[in-house]
Amino acid sequence: MSAQGHIWSRQVKKEDEEEDPLDQLISRSGCAASHYAVQECMAQHQDWRQCQPQVQAFRDCMSEQQARRREELQRKKEQSSAHR
């Protein structure tokens, strides 16, 4: 039996399958395009070192999304405190 490494090609979701929670998170983040760019690069090159521009773009997108989310949660917290 041979050990299998990462499978970098995108899998087509069957209609009756539930979407992976990580895929849901990435889709909601608005960073799906940069995530797919990383996956496509990895499928082509099989070497993460050759995909650093795509990895960095995805990292930047997720960091921006996390900062927006923190700001949103902070505003909600402040609004909640103001109504008490």
Secondary structure, DSSP 8 states (H G I E B T S, - for coil): --------S-----TTS---HHHHHHHHHT-HHHHHHHHHHHHHHS-GGGGHHHHHHHHHHHHHHHHHHHHHHHHHHHHHHHT-
